[in-house]
Amino acid sequence: MLDSLVISQLFILATAHFFAVVSPGPDFAVVIKQSVRFGRKNAIYTSIGIGSAILIHVAYSALGIALLIKQSPWLFQLLKYACAVYLVYIGVKSLQAQPAPADASIAISSTDADESLSSSFKLGFITNVLNPKATLFFLAVFSAVVSQETPALWLGVYAGYLALATACWFSLVSVIFSSDKVRQKFLSFGHYFDRLMGVILIALALHVVLS
């Protein structure tokens, strides 16, 4: 009985998570920005940061804190504003991007040294932790799917799967958008692309506040 319960829960979680993670949002925008601007390694570290943040969402959802956040309008608004401020901060930094040197190349790009791997990880982690869309997703899924009879061990399995699946998906996005062919197209006008991503991030911040 328990085996069929946890298998069905995992299947529903995996299906819902797939559609949620592939939908465009702050995480997707940040990973694309990192891929084009800083390259594959930084983008993958950002992806791992996003995946790691999933563990936080699962933890507070399992403990019922997500429901507290949703039922406390001021607390949820605080989360939304924090997310918006952070997205605006990233967006403004992107708007300040400068052209790469004329002799820059993909193999040795001057932009690659501008952001450490730890900073890339933190960017992904904070972006996802503050994302109210993620909070609502885990609140809805855990309220509707995960029962009180689900053992703590299986909650850990769910958390591990969701974190790993998220990191893998965005790592795939990183690989695609950081390929030499794609980066070559953006190299000559990379600062314009970065500024465009800045506008998109600021627009996402407004969407978060108004939604």
Order of alpha helices (4+ residues) and beta strands (2+ residues): alpha-alpha-alpha-alpha-alpha-alpha-alpha-alpha-alpha-alpha
